[in-house]
Amino acid sequence: MDKVCALILVGGRGTRLKSLTDKKSKPYVSFMGKYRIIDFPLSALSHSHIFDIGIITQYEPFELMRYIGSGSTWDLDAFNRGVSFLTPYSKDNEKIELQRGTADAVRMQKNYIDFIGADYVLILSGDQIYKIDFRDVLEKHIENKAKLTILTYKHEKTEDLSRFGILSYDENYKITSFEEKPEKPKSNNISMGIYLFNKDFLLEYLDKNPDKLIDFGKDLIPYILKKSDDVYAYPYKGLFFDVGTVESLYEANMYFLDRPGILSPHGDSLKIYSKPLDYYPCLIKEGATVHKSIISDGSIVSGAVSHSVISYKNIISKGVMINDSILLPNVYVEEDVKMKFAVVNENLRIKKGSKLVFNKPTLVDSTFKEVEPYE
């Protein structure tokens, strides 16, 4: 869509994912064995034919930038267009300006928005799981004569609602109220944190109170709703996961593990693209057992794996029993280890005979006595 440029926010620290983001940005965290979380928004933009994309980085961007490269994996490297990495910078020999919030991060890139010259600006997060064609969002946005459209989702888990912005809208989808992370949510309509703005409308509001309106959910969206009634909801009907915690990351992995057709390349036209892995195929050795699990390239399984996600370059030794768990890339599990409800971080060795059995999803990292670094 020539009329639309996209800005992907990937600069957040991701502290709720604990040590999973100690050395990487949240969008680069492994998902479903072969993917990285960033694959989902990039694939959506590719299917939507949006080729002017600014990726606003800040925290630990190196691996993510190297992974995305020119965007060719997602067919985003169009001539004279494609992916641009927008990093913090200094002006007039002053110190580097760091992002204070999501709106502030976009405000710092007004020159990029002007340079692209699109009529609409799509702002999205790099750490969410969904499949969508944004062309339908633009169509509804134009049909409603909206100046801002916010994608919304009916969230079923009521105990999670306080993590999100909560909004209400009328029969014409015009938004009537918005609260950011309320203690007592009035509905289960959450903001997905995905916004489609008319460019001029966005730039107008970015220039207002720059020292106070620093975050979209907390500051700018409530402020806009007080000043304008041209704000509409786009109720998204597909699957949506905000994987900002270890528990939600686990839940999303298990959801797709139990419904393999959703991510299958034979499923629908909205395929999820990912950078190819240059590893040998997985090897299931004689005597090993695998049940309802994903075993990714470069992995060797000699033990028993059930209802689990084994990422690439994992070694599962003899006598190992892994149930209901997720192993991120490059994990070496020595003999006779028992594991259940474990989410094992990258580049670790699980010592022989260890028992990592939990009653709920638990992040396993180098702080455990049963674990040591593995390169």
Contacts in CASP RR format, 6 or more apart in sequence:
PFRMAT RR
TARGET T0000
AUTHOR 0000-0000-0000
METHOD contacts of the structure
MODEL  1
MDKVCALILVGGRGTRLKSLTDKKSKPYVSFMGKYRIIDFPLSALSHSHI
FDIGIITQYEPFELMRYIGSGSTWDLDAFNRGVSFLTPYSKDNEKIELQR
GTADAVRMQKNYIDFIGADYVLILSGDQIYKIDFRDVLEKHIENKAKLTI
LTYKHEKTEDLSRFGILSYDENYKITSFEEKPEKPKSNNISMGIYLFNKD
FLLEYLDKNPDKLIDFGKDLIPYILKKSDDVYAYPYKGLFFDVGTVESLY
EANMYFLDRPGILSPHGDSLKIYSKPLDYYPCLIKEGATVHKSIISDGSI
VSGAVSHSVISYKNIISKGVMINDSILLPNVYVEEDVKMKFAVVNENLRI
KKGSKLVFNKPTLVDSTFKEVEPYE
1 48 0 8 1.000
1 49 0 8 1.000
1 50 0 8 1.000
1 134 0 8 1.000
1 135 0 8 1.000
1 138 0 8 1.000
2 118 0 8 1.000
3 118 0 8 1.000
3 119 0 8 1.000
3 120 0 8 1.000
3 138 0 8 1.000
4 48 0 8 1.000
4 50 0 8 1.000
4 52 0 8 1.000
4 118 0 8 1.000
4 119 0 8 1.000
4 120 0 8 1.000
4 121 0 8 1.000
4 122 0 8 1.000
4 134 0 8 1.000
4 138 0 8 1.000
4 196 0 8 1.000
5 50 0 8 1.000
5 52 0 8 1.000
5 53 0 8 1.000
5 54 0 8 1.000
5 113 0 8 1.000
5 116 0 8 1.000
5 117 0 8 1.000
5 118 0 8 1.000
5 120 0 8 1.000
5 121 0 8 1.000
5 122 0 8 1.000
6 45 0 8 1.000
6 50 0 8 1.000
6 52 0 8 1.000
6 53 0 8 1.000
6 54 0 8 1.000
6 121 0 8 1.000
6 122 0 8 1.000
6 123 0 8 1.000
6 124 0 8 1.000
7 53 0 8 1.000
7 54 0 8 1.000
7 55 0 8 1.000
7 56 0 8 1.000
7 86 0 8 1.000
7 106 0 8 1.000
7 109 0 8 1.000
7 112 0 8 1.000
7 113 0 8 1.000
7 121 0 8 1.000
7 122 0 8 1.000
7 123 0 8 1.000
7 124 0 8 1.000
8 27 0 8 1.000
8 38 0 8 1.000
8 41 0 8 1.000
8 42 0 8 1.000
8 53 0 8 1.000
8 54 0 8 1.000
8 55 0 8 1.000
8 56 0 8 1.000
8 124 0 8 1.000
8 125 0 8 1.000
8 126 0 8 1.000
9 56 0 8 1.000
9 102 0 8 1.000
9 105 0 8 1.000
9 106 0 8 1.000
9 123 0 8 1.000
9 124 0 8 1.000
9 125 0 8 1.000
9 126 0 8 1.000
10 25 0 8 1.000
10 26 0 8 1.000
10 27 0 8 1.000
10 38 0 8 1.000
10 55 0 8 1.000
10 56 0 8 1.000
10 57 0 8 1.000
10 58 0 8 1.000
10 61 0 8 1.000
10 64 0 8 1.000
10 125 0 8 1.000
10 126 0 8 1.000
10 127 0 8 1.000
11 25 0 8 1.000
11 56 0 8 1.000
11 57 0 8 1.000
11 58 0 8 1.000
11 59 0 8 1.000
11 61 0 8 1.000
11 99 0 8 1.000
11 105 0 8 1.000
12 25 0 8 1.000
12 26 0 8 1.000
12 58 0 8 1.000
12 59 0 8 1.000
13 21 0 8 1.000
13 59 0 8 1.000
14 21 0 8 1.000
14 25 0 8 1.000
14 26 0 8 1.000
14 59 0 8 1.000
14 127 0 8 1.000
14 244 0 8 1.000
15 21 0 8 1.000
16 244 0 8 1.000
16 245 0 8 1.000
16 246 0 8 1.000
17 26 0 8 1.000
17 29 0 8 1.000
17 244 0 8 1.000
17 245 0 8 1.000
17 246 0 8 1.000
17 249 0 8 1.000
18 246 0 8 1.000
18 363 0 8 1.000
18 365 0 8 1.000
19 345 0 8 1.000
19 363 0 8 1.000
19 365 0 8 1.000
19 366 0 8 1.000
19 367 0 8 1.000
20 26 0 8 1.000
20 29 0 8 1.000
20 246 0 8 1.000
20 249 0 8 1.000
20 328 0 8 1.000
20 345 0 8 1.000
20 363 0 8 1.000
21 29 0 8 1.000
21 59 0 8 1.000
21 60 0 8 1.000
23 60 0 8 1.000
23 63 0 8 1.000
24 60 0 8 1.000
24 63 0 8 1.000
24 64 0 8 1.000
25 57 0 8 1.000
25 59 0 8 1.000
25 60 0 8 1.000
25 61 0 8 1.000
25 63 0 8 1.000
25 64 0 8 1.000
26 37 0 8 1.000
26 126 0 8 1.000
26 127 0 8 1.000
26 244 0 8 1.000
27 36 0 8 1.000
27 37 0 8 1.000
27 38 0 8 1.000
27 41 0 8 1.000
27 64 0 8 1.000
27 126 0 8 1.000
27 127 0 8 1.000
28 36 0 8 1.000
28 37 0 8 1.000
28 38 0 8 1.000
28 63 0 8 1.000
28 64 0 8 1.000
28 67 0 8 1.000
29 36 0 8 1.000
29 37 0 8 1.000
29 127 0 8 1.000
29 243 0 8 1.000
29 249 0 8 1.000
29 328 0 8 1.000
30 36 0 8 1.000
30 311 0 8 1.000
30 328 0 8 1.000
30 329 0 8 1.000
30 346 0 8 1.000
31 37 0 8 1.000
31 39 0 8 1.000
31 129 0 8 1.000
31 243 0 8 1.000
31 249 0 8 1.000
31 252 0 8 1.000
31 253 0 8 1.000
32 253 0 8 1.000
32 256 0 8 1.000
32 257 0 8 1.000
32 263 0 8 1.000
32 294 0 8 1.000
32 309 0 8 1.000
33 294 0 8 1.000
33 296 0 8 1.000
33 309 0 8 1.000
33 310 0 8 1.000
33 311 0 8 1.000
33 312 0 8 1.000
33 329 0 8 1.000
34 274 0 8 1.000
34 277 0 8 1.000
34 296 0 8 1.000
34 297 0 8 1.000
34 311 0 8 1.000
34 312 0 8 1.000
35 272 0 8 1.000
35 274 0 8 1.000
36 67 0 8 1.000
36 274 0 8 1.000
36 275 0 8 1.000
37 126 0 8 1.000
37 127 0 8 1.000
37 128 0 8 1.000
37 129 0 8 1.000
37 243 0 8 1.000
38 64 0 8 1.000
38 67 0 8 1.000
38 68 0 8 1.000
38 126 0 8 1.000
38 127 0 8 1.000
39 74 0 8 1.000
39 272 0 8 1.000
39 273 0 8 1.000
39 274 0 8 1.000
40 126 0 8 1.000
40 128 0 8 1.000
40 129 0 8 1.000
40 130 0 8 1.000
40 131 0 8 1.000
40 272 0 8 1.000
41 124 0 8 1.000
41 125 0 8 1.000
41 126 0 8 1.000
41 128 0 8 1.000
42 53 0 8 1.000
42 68 0 8 1.000
42 71 0 8 1.000
42 73 0 8 1.000
42 74 0 8 1.000
42 76 0 8 1.000
42 273 0 8 1.000
43 74 0 8 1.000
43 131 0 8 1.000
43 270 0 8 1.000
43 271 0 8 1.000
43 272 0 8 1.000
43 273 0 8 1.000
44 130 0 8 1.000
44 131 0 8 1.000
44 132 0 8 1.000
44 133 0 8 1.000
44 134 0 8 1.000
44 270 0 8 1.000
45 51 0 8 1.000
45 53 0 8 1.000
45 74 0 8 1.000
45 76 0 8 1.000
45 134 0 8 1.000
46 74 0 8 1.000
46 75 0 8 1.000
46 76 0 8 1.000
46 273 0 8 1.000
47 132 0 8 1.000
47 133 0 8 1.000
47 269 0 8 1.000
47 270 0 8 1.000
47 271 0 8 1.000
48 132 0 8 1.000
48 133 0 8 1.000
48 134 0 8 1.000
48 135 0 8 1.000
49 135 0 8 1.000
50 122 0 8 1.000
50 134 0 8 1.000
51 76 0 8 1.000
51 78 0 8 1.000
51 81 0 8 1.000
51 82 0 8 1.000
52 81 0 8 1.000
52 82 0 8 1.000
52 116 0 8 1.000
52 118 0 8 1.000
53 76 0 8 1.000
53 82 0 8 1.000
53 83 0 8 1.000
53 84 0 8 1.000
54 83 0 8 1.000
54 84 0 8 1.000
54 85 0 8 1.000
54 86 0 8 1.000
54 109 0 8 1.000
54 112 0 8 1.000
55 64 0 8 1.000
55 65 0 8 1.000
55 68 0 8 1.000
55 83 0 8 1.000
55 84 0 8 1.000
55 85 0 8 1.000
55 86 0 8 1.000
56 86 0 8 1.000
56 99 0 8 1.000
56 105 0 8 1.000
56 106 0 8 1.000
56 108 0 8 1.000
56 109 0 8 1.000
57 64 0 8 1.000
57 65 0 8 1.000
57 85 0 8 1.000
57 86 0 8 1.000
57 87 0 8 1.000
58 87 0 8 1.000
58 88 0 8 1.000
58 98 0 8 1.000
58 99 0 8 1.000
58 105 0 8 1.000
61 85 0 8 1.000
61 87 0 8 1.000
65 85 0 8 1.000
67 275 0 8 1.000
68 83 0 8 1.000
68 85 0 8 1.000
69 83 0 8 1.000
70 76 0 8 1.000
70 77 0 8 1.000
70 82 0 8 1.000
70 83 0 8 1.000
71 77 0 8 1.000
71 82 0 8 1.000
71 83 0 8 1.000
73 273 0 8 1.000
73 274 0 8 1.000
73 275 0 8 1.000
73 276 0 8 1.000
74 273 0 8 1.000
75 273 0 8 1.000
76 82 0 8 1.000
76 83 0 8 1.000
77 83 0 8 1.000
84 112 0 8 1.000
86 108 0 8 1.000
86 109 0 8 1.000
86 112 0 8 1.000
88 96 0 8 1.000
88 97 0 8 1.000
88 98 0 8 1.000
88 99 0 8 1.000
88 108 0 8 1.000
89 96 0 8 1.000
89 97 0 8 1.000
90 96 0 8 1.000
90 97 0 8 1.000
91 97 0 8 1.000
97 108 0 8 1.000
99 105 0 8 1.000
99 108 0 8 1.000
100 214 0 8 1.000
100 215 0 8 1.000
101 214 0 8 1.000
101 215 0 8 1.000
102 123 0 8 1.000
102 215 0 8 1.000
102 216 0 8 1.000
102 217 0 8 1.000
103 206 0 8 1.000
103 213 0 8 1.000
103 214 0 8 1.000
103 215 0 8 1.000
103 216 0 8 1.000
103 219 0 8 1.000
103 220 0 8 1.000
104 210 0 8 1.000
104 214 0 8 1.000
104 215 0 8 1.000
106 113 0 8 1.000
106 123 0 8 1.000
106 202 0 8 1.000
106 206 0 8 1.000
107 206 0 8 1.000
107 210 0 8 1.000
110 203 0 8 1.000
110 206 0 8 1.000
113 121 0 8 1.000
113 199 0 8 1.000
113 202 0 8 1.000
113 203 0 8 1.000
114 203 0 8 1.000
117 199 0 8 1.000
118 199 0 8 1.000
119 198 0 8 1.000
119 199 0 8 1.000
120 138 0 8 1.000
120 141 0 8 1.000
120 196 0 8 1.000
120 197 0 8 1.000
120 198 0 8 1.000
120 199 0 8 1.000
121 196 0 8 1.000
121 197 0 8 1.000
121 199 0 8 1.000
121 202 0 8 1.000
122 134 0 8 1.000
122 137 0 8 1.000
122 194 0 8 1.000
122 195 0 8 1.000
122 196 0 8 1.000
122 197 0 8 1.000
123 193 0 8 1.000
123 194 0 8 1.000
123 195 0 8 1.000
123 196 0 8 1.000
123 197 0 8 1.000
123 216 0 8 1.000
124 193 0 8 1.000
124 194 0 8 1.000
124 195 0 8 1.000
125 193 0 8 1.000
125 194 0 8 1.000
127 242 0 8 1.000
127 243 0 8 1.000
127 244 0 8 1.000
128 192 0 8 1.000
128 194 0 8 1.000
128 240 0 8 1.000
128 241 0 8 1.000
128 242 0 8 1.000
128 243 0 8 1.000
129 239 0 8 1.000
129 240 0 8 1.000
129 241 0 8 1.000
129 242 0 8 1.000
129 243 0 8 1.000
129 252 0 8 1.000
130 192 0 8 1.000
130 236 0 8 1.000
130 238 0 8 1.000
130 239 0 8 1.000
130 240 0 8 1.000
130 241 0 8 1.000
131 238 0 8 1.000
131 239 0 8 1.000
131 262 0 8 1.000
131 268 0 8 1.000
131 270 0 8 1.000
131 272 0 8 1.000
132 236 0 8 1.000
132 238 0 8 1.000
132 270 0 8 1.000
133 270 0 8 1.000
134 196 0 8 1.000
137 149 0 8 1.000
137 151 0 8 1.000
137 196 0 8 1.000
137 234 0 8 1.000
138 196 0 8 1.000
140 146 0 8 1.000
140 149 0 8 1.000
140 173 0 8 1.000
140 232 0 8 1.000
140 234 0 8 1.000
141 149 0 8 1.000
141 196 0 8 1.000
141 232 0 8 1.000
141 234 0 8 1.000
144 172 0 8 1.000
144 173 0 8 1.000
144 174 0 8 1.000
144 232 0 8 1.000
145 230 0 8 1.000
146 196 0 8 1.000
146 198 0 8 1.000
146 230 0 8 1.000
146 231 0 8 1.000
146 232 0 8 1.000
147 197 0 8 1.000
147 198 0 8 1.000
147 201 0 8 1.000
147 228 0 8 1.000
147 230 0 8 1.000
147 231 0 8 1.000
148 195 0 8 1.000
148 196 0 8 1.000
148 197 0 8 1.000
148 198 0 8 1.000
148 201 0 8 1.000
148 202 0 8 1.000
148 224 0 8 1.000
148 228 0 8 1.000
148 230 0 8 1.000
148 231 0 8 1.000
148 232 0 8 1.000
149 195 0 8 1.000
149 196 0 8 1.000
149 231 0 8 1.000
149 232 0 8 1.000
149 233 0 8 1.000
149 234 0 8 1.000
150 167 0 8 1.000
150 175 0 8 1.000
150 191 0 8 1.000
150 192 0 8 1.000
150 193 0 8 1.000
150 194 0 8 1.000
150 195 0 8 1.000
150 221 0 8 1.000
150 231 0 8 1.000
150 232 0 8 1.000
150 233 0 8 1.000
150 234 0 8 1.000
151 191 0 8 1.000
151 192 0 8 1.000
151 193 0 8 1.000
151 194 0 8 1.000
151 195 0 8 1.000
151 196 0 8 1.000
151 233 0 8 1.000
151 234 0 8 1.000
151 236 0 8 1.000
152 167 0 8 1.000
152 169 0 8 1.000
152 189 0 8 1.000
152 190 0 8 1.000
152 191 0 8 1.000
152 192 0 8 1.000
152 233 0 8 1.000
152 234 0 8 1.000
152 235 0 8 1.000
152 236 0 8 1.000
153 189 0 8 1.000
153 190 0 8 1.000
153 192 0 8 1.000
153 235 0 8 1.000
153 236 0 8 1.000
153 238 0 8 1.000
153 240 0 8 1.000
154 188 0 8 1.000
154 189 0 8 1.000
154 190 0 8 1.000
154 235 0 8 1.000
155 161 0 8 1.000
155 164 0 8 1.000
155 188 0 8 1.000
155 189 0 8 1.000
155 190 0 8 1.000
156 188 0 8 1.000
158 185 0 8 1.000
158 188 0 8 1.000
160 248 0 8 1.000
161 185 0 8 1.000
161 188 0 8 1.000
161 190 0 8 1.000
162 181 0 8 1.000
162 182 0 8 1.000
162 183 0 8 1.000
162 185 0 8 1.000
163 181 0 8 1.000
163 242 0 8 1.000
164 181 0 8 1.000
164 190 0 8 1.000
164 191 0 8 1.000
164 242 0 8 1.000
165 178 0 8 1.000
165 179 0 8 1.000
165 180 0 8 1.000
165 181 0 8 1.000
165 182 0 8 1.000
165 190 0 8 1.000
165 191 0 8 1.000
165 217 0 8 1.000
166 178 0 8 1.000
166 179 0 8 1.000
166 182 0 8 1.000
166 185 0 8 1.000
166 186 0 8 1.000
166 187 0 8 1.000
166 188 0 8 1.000
166 189 0 8 1.000
166 190 0 8 1.000
166 191 0 8 1.000
167 175 0 8 1.000
167 177 0 8 1.000
167 178 0 8 1.000
167 179 0 8 1.000
167 187 0 8 1.000
167 189 0 8 1.000
167 190 0 8 1.000
167 191 0 8 1.000
167 233 0 8 1.000
168 175 0 8 1.000
168 176 0 8 1.000
168 177 0 8 1.000
168 186 0 8 1.000
168 187 0 8 1.000
168 189 0 8 1.000
169 175 0 8 1.000
169 176 0 8 1.000
169 189 0 8 1.000
169 232 0 8 1.000
169 233 0 8 1.000
170 176 0 8 1.000
172 232 0 8 1.000
173 232 0 8 1.000
173 233 0 8 1.000
173 234 0 8 1.000
173 235 0 8 1.000
174 229 0 8 1.000
174 231 0 8 1.000
174 232 0 8 1.000
174 233 0 8 1.000
175 225 0 8 1.000
175 231 0 8 1.000
175 232 0 8 1.000
175 233 0 8 1.000
177 186 0 8 1.000
177 225 0 8 1.000
178 191 0 8 1.000
178 217 0 8 1.000
178 221 0 8 1.000
178 222 0 8 1.000
178 225 0 8 1.000
179 185 0 8 1.000
179 186 0 8 1.000
180 217 0 8 1.000
180 218 0 8 1.000
180 221 0 8 1.000
180 222 0 8 1.000
189 233 0 8 1.000
189 235 0 8 1.000
191 217 0 8 1.000
191 221 0 8 1.000
192 236 0 8 1.000
192 240 0 8 1.000
192 242 0 8 1.000
193 216 0 8 1.000
193 217 0 8 1.000
195 216 0 8 1.000
195 221 0 8 1.000
196 234 0 8 1.000
201 228 0 8 1.000
201 230 0 8 1.000
205 213 0 8 1.000
205 220 0 8 1.000
205 223 0 8 1.000
205 224 0 8 1.000
206 213 0 8 1.000
206 220 0 8 1.000
208 223 0 8 1.000
209 223 0 8 1.000
212 219 0 8 1.000
213 219 0 8 1.000
213 220 0 8 1.000
213 223 0 8 1.000
224 231 0 8 1.000
225 231 0 8 1.000
239 255 0 8 1.000
239 262 0 8 1.000
241 248 0 8 1.000
241 251 0 8 1.000
241 252 0 8 1.000
241 255 0 8 1.000
242 248 0 8 1.000
243 249 0 8 1.000
243 252 0 8 1.000
246 343 0 8 1.000
246 361 0 8 1.000
246 362 0 8 1.000
246 363 0 8 1.000
247 360 0 8 1.000
247 361 0 8 1.000
249 326 0 8 1.000
249 343 0 8 1.000
250 326 0 8 1.000
250 343 0 8 1.000
250 361 0 8 1.000
251 361 0 8 1.000
253 309 0 8 1.000
253 326 0 8 1.000
254 307 0 8 1.000
254 324 0 8 1.000
256 262 0 8 1.000
256 263 0 8 1.000
257 292 0 8 1.000
257 293 0 8 1.000
257 294 0 8 1.000
257 307 0 8 1.000
257 308 0 8 1.000
257 309 0 8 1.000
258 292 0 8 1.000
261 267 0 8 1.000
263 272 0 8 1.000
265 271 0 8 1.000
277 296 0 8 1.000
277 297 0 8 1.000
277 298 0 8 1.000
277 312 0 8 1.000
279 297 0 8 1.000
279 298 0 8 1.000
279 312 0 8 1.000
279 313 0 8 1.000
280 297 0 8 1.000
280 298 0 8 1.000
281 297 0 8 1.000
281 298 0 8 1.000
282 295 0 8 1.000
282 296 0 8 1.000
282 297 0 8 1.000
282 298 0 8 1.000
282 299 0 8 1.000
282 300 0 8 1.000
282 301 0 8 1.000
283 298 0 8 1.000
283 299 0 8 1.000
283 300 0 8 1.000
283 301 0 8 1.000
284 290 0 8 1.000
284 295 0 8 1.000
284 301 0 8 1.000
285 300 0 8 1.000
285 301 0 8 1.000
285 302 0 8 1.000
285 303 0 8 1.000
287 302 0 8 1.000
287 303 0 8 1.000
288 301 0 8 1.000
288 302 0 8 1.000
288 303 0 8 1.000
288 304 0 8 1.000
288 305 0 8 1.000
288 316 0 8 1.000
289 303 0 8 1.000
289 304 0 8 1.000
289 305 0 8 1.000
289 306 0 8 1.000
290 301 0 8 1.000
290 304 0 8 1.000
290 305 0 8 1.000
290 306 0 8 1.000
291 305 0 8 1.000
291 306 0 8 1.000
291 307 0 8 1.000
292 306 0 8 1.000
292 307 0 8 1.000
293 305 0 8 1.000
293 306 0 8 1.000
293 307 0 8 1.000
293 308 0 8 1.000
293 309 0 8 1.000
293 310 0 8 1.000
294 308 0 8 1.000
294 309 0 8 1.000
294 310 0 8 1.000
295 301 0 8 1.000
295 305 0 8 1.000
295 310 0 8 1.000
296 310 0 8 1.000
296 311 0 8 1.000
296 312 0 8 1.000
296 314 0 8 1.000
296 329 0 8 1.000
297 312 0 8 1.000
298 312 0 8 1.000
298 313 0 8 1.000
298 314 0 8 1.000
299 310 0 8 1.000
299 311 0 8 1.000
299 312 0 8 1.000
299 313 0 8 1.000
299 314 0 8 1.000
299 315 0 8 1.000
299 316 0 8 1.000
300 314 0 8 1.000
300 315 0 8 1.000
300 316 0 8 1.000
301 310 0 8 1.000
301 316 0 8 1.000
302 316 0 8 1.000
302 317 0 8 1.000
302 318 0 8 1.000
302 319 0 8 1.000
302 320 0 8 1.000
303 316 0 8 1.000
303 317 0 8 1.000
303 318 0 8 1.000
303 319 0 8 1.000
303 320 0 8 1.000
303 321 0 8 1.000
303 322 0 8 1.000
304 319 0 8 1.000
304 320 0 8 1.000
304 321 0 8 1.000
304 322 0 8 1.000
305 316 0 8 1.000
305 322 0 8 1.000
306 321 0 8 1.000
306 322 0 8 1.000
306 323 0 8 1.000
306 324 0 8 1.000
307 323 0 8 1.000
307 324 0 8 1.000
308 322 0 8 1.000
308 323 0 8 1.000
308 324 0 8 1.000
308 325 0 8 1.000
308 326 0 8 1.000
308 327 0 8 1.000
309 325 0 8 1.000
309 326 0 8 1.000
309 327 0 8 1.000
310 316 0 8 1.000
310 322 0 8 1.000
310 327 0 8 1.000
311 326 0 8 1.000
311 327 0 8 1.000
311 328 0 8 1.000
311 329 0 8 1.000
311 330 0 8 1.000
311 331 0 8 1.000
311 346 0 8 1.000
312 329 0 8 1.000
312 330 0 8 1.000
313 329 0 8 1.000
313 330 0 8 1.000
314 327 0 8 1.000
314 329 0 8 1.000
314 330 0 8 1.000
314 331 0 8 1.000
314 332 0 8 1.000
314 333 0 8 1.000
315 331 0 8 1.000
315 332 0 8 1.000
315 333 0 8 1.000
316 322 0 8 1.000
316 333 0 8 1.000
317 332 0 8 1.000
317 333 0 8 1.000
317 334 0 8 1.000
317 335 0 8 1.000
317 336 0 8 1.000
317 337 0 8 1.000
318 335 0 8 1.000
318 336 0 8 1.000
319 335 0 8 1.000
319 336 0 8 1.000
319 337 0 8 1.000
320 333 0 8 1.000
320 334 0 8 1.000
320 335 0 8 1.000
320 336 0 8 1.000
320 337 0 8 1.000
320 338 0 8 1.000
320 339 0 8 1.000
321 337 0 8 1.000
321 338 0 8 1.000
321 339 0 8 1.000
322 333 0 8 1.000
322 337 0 8 1.000
322 339 0 8 1.000
322 340 0 8 1.000
322 342 0 8 1.000
323 339 0 8 1.000
323 340 0 8 1.000
324 340 0 8 1.000
324 341 0 8 1.000
325 339 0 8 1.000
325 340 0 8 1.000
325 341 0 8 1.000
325 342 0 8 1.000
325 343 0 8 1.000
325 344 0 8 1.000
326 342 0 8 1.000
326 343 0 8 1.000
326 344 0 8 1.000
327 333 0 8 1.000
327 342 0 8 1.000
327 344 0 8 1.000
328 343 0 8 1.000
328 344 0 8 1.000
328 345 0 8 1.000
328 346 0 8 1.000
329 346 0 8 1.000
329 347 0 8 1.000
330 346 0 8 1.000
330 347 0 8 1.000
330 348 0 8 1.000
330 374 0 8 1.000
330 375 0 8 1.000
331 344 0 8 1.000
331 346 0 8 1.000
331 347 0 8 1.000
331 348 0 8 1.000
331 349 0 8 1.000
331 350 0 8 1.000
331 374 0 8 1.000
332 348 0 8 1.000
332 349 0 8 1.000
332 350 0 8 1.000
332 374 0 8 1.000
333 339 0 8 1.000
333 350 0 8 1.000
334 349 0 8 1.000
334 350 0 8 1.000
334 351 0 8 1.000
334 352 0 8 1.000
334 353 0 8 1.000
334 354 0 8 1.000
335 352 0 8 1.000
335 353 0 8 1.000
336 352 0 8 1.000
336 353 0 8 1.000
337 350 0 8 1.000
337 351 0 8 1.000
337 352 0 8 1.000
337 353 0 8 1.000
337 354 0 8 1.000
337 355 0 8 1.000
337 356 0 8 1.000
338 353 0 8 1.000
338 354 0 8 1.000
338 355 0 8 1.000
338 356 0 8 1.000
338 357 0 8 1.000
339 350 0 8 1.000
339 356 0 8 1.000
339 357 0 8 1.000
340 356 0 8 1.000
340 357 0 8 1.000
340 358 0 8 1.000
341 357 0 8 1.000
341 358 0 8 1.000
341 359 0 8 1.000
341 360 0 8 1.000
341 361 0 8 1.000
341 362 0 8 1.000
342 356 0 8 1.000
342 357 0 8 1.000
342 358 0 8 1.000
342 361 0 8 1.000
342 362 0 8 1.000
342 364 0 8 1.000
343 361 0 8 1.000
343 362 0 8 1.000
343 363 0 8 1.000
343 364 0 8 1.000
344 350 0 8 1.000
344 356 0 8 1.000
344 364 0 8 1.000
344 365 0 8 1.000
345 363 0 8 1.000
345 364 0 8 1.000
345 365 0 8 1.000
345 366 0 8 1.000
347 373 0 8 1.000
347 374 0 8 1.000
347 375 0 8 1.000
348 364 0 8 1.000
348 365 0 8 1.000
348 366 0 8 1.000
348 371 0 8 1.000
348 372 0 8 1.000
348 373 0 8 1.000
348 374 0 8 1.000
349 371 0 8 1.000
349 372 0 8 1.000
349 373 0 8 1.000
349 374 0 8 1.000
350 356 0 8 1.000
350 364 0 8 1.000
350 370 0 8 1.000
350 371 0 8 1.000
351 370 0 8 1.000
351 371 0 8 1.000
351 372 0 8 1.000
354 370 0 8 1.000
354 371 0 8 1.000
355 370 0 8 1.000
356 362 0 8 1.000
356 364 0 8 1.000
356 368 0 8 1.000
356 370 0 8 1.000
364 371 0 8 1.000
365 371 0 8 1.000
366 372 0 8 1.000
366 373 0 8 1.000
END
